[in-house]
Amino acid sequence: MAVNYGSKRTVVGAHYGLGDWLVQRFTALLMALFTFAVLAQVLFAKGAMGYDKWAGIFSAQWMKVLTFSVIVALIWHAWVGMRNIWMDYVKSVGTRLTLQALTLVWLIGCAGWAFQVLWRL
């Protein structure tokens, strides 16, 4: 789809710009805050950090929900980035759609695996 606004400039694409930029910044901030919170729990834990203490950090239901929310943010972040890469650099529509579908399948699979890991603790 190309739109000509009366000048010599032709605009193409889906115009995701600002929305993508905001999603990338929001999800990155959420992931950074979560990382600092978990890192603080690890650094300030009493005694040696082992599997029991690590599993204890993620055993509370609120922490599982928060962790899964961050995983969803990570998947959304990755989707926006990969979708933009495919749109920018893969010119064949069929190949681009195939790569986007494979990316979605992979990311949904990762979310399912993360859910399974979190609620197995």
C-alpha positions in Angstrom: 0.0 0.0 0.0 1.6 3.3 -1.1 0.1 6.7 -0.4 1.2 9.8 -2.2 0.5 13.1 -0.3 1.1 15.4 -3.2 4.8 15.6 -2.8 7.6 13.5 -4.3 7.7 11.5 -1.1 5.8 8.1 -1.1 4.8 6.7 2.2 4.7 2.9 2.5 4.2 0.4 5.3 1.8 0.0 8.1 2.7 3.1 10.1 3.4 1.4 13.4 6.1 3.9 14.4 5.0 5.6 17.5 3.0 2.6 18.8 6.0 0.3 18.4 8.3 2.8 20.0 6.0 3.1 23.0 5.6 -0.7 23.3 9.4 -1.2 23.1 10.0 1.4 25.8 7.3 0.2 28.1 8.2 -3.5 27.9 11.9 -2.7 28.3 11.2 -0.6 31.4 9.0 -3.4 32.9 11.7 -6.0 32.2 14.4 -3.8 33.7 12.5 -3.1 36.9 11.7 -6.8 37.3 15.4 -7.7 36.7 16.5 -5.3 39.4 13.9 -6.6 41.8 14.9 -10.2 41.4 18.6 -9.3 41.4 18.0 -7.5 44.8 16.4 -10.6 46.2 19.4 -12.7 45.1 22.0 -10.3 46.3 20.4 -9.6 49.7 19.4 -13.2 50.4 20.8 -14.6 53.6 23.1 -17.6 53.3 24.2 -19.3 50.1 22.0 -19.1 47.1 20.9 -22.6 46.1 18.0 -24.1 44.3 15.7 -24.0 47.4 16.2 -20.2 47.8 15.9 -19.6 44.0 12.7 -21.7 43.9 11.5 -19.8 47.0 11.7 -16.5 45.2 9.2 -17.7 42.6 7.0 -19.9 44.8 4.5 -17.2 45.8 1.5 -16.9 43.5 1.9 -13.1 43.1 5.5 -13.7 42.0 4.5 -16.3 39.5 1.9 -13.9 38.0 4.4 -11.0 38.0 7.0 -13.2 36.3 4.6 -14.5 33.7 3.5 -10.8 33.1 7.1 -10.0 32.4 7.5 -13.0 30.1 4.4 -11.8 28.2 6.1 -8.3 28.0 9.3 -10.0 26.7 7.4 -11.9 24.1 5.5 -8.7 23.0 8.9 -6.9 22.9 10.4 -9.6 20.8 7.4 -9.8 18.5 7.5 -6.0 17.7 11.2 -6.1 17.1 11.1 -9.2 14.9 8.0 -8.1 13.0 9.8 -4.8 12.2 12.9 -6.7 11.0 10.9 -8.9 8.7 8.9 -5.9 7.3 12.1 -3.9 6.8 14.4 -6.5 5.3 12.3 -9.3 3.7 10.8 -8.0 0.5 9.0 -11.1 -0.6 5.5 -11.0 0.9 5.2 -14.8 1.1 8.5 -15.2 2.8 7.8 -12.4 5.2 4.4 -13.8 6.2 6.0 -17.3 6.7 8.7 -15.8 8.9 6.2 -13.8 10.9 4.0 -16.9 11.4 7.0 -19.0 12.5 8.0 -16.2 14.8 4.6 -16.1 16.4 4.5 -19.9 16.7 7.9 -19.9 18.4 7.0 -17.0 20.8 3.7 -18.6 21.8 5.5 -21.9 22.4 8.0 -20.1 24.6 5.1 -18.5 26.6 3.5 -22.0 27.0 6.8 -23.4 28.2 7.4 -20.5 30.6 3.9 -21.0 32.0 4.5 -24.7 32.5 7.9 -24.0 34.3 6.5 -21.4 36.6 3.5 -23.4 37.8 5.6 -26.6 38.2 7.7 -25.0 41.0 
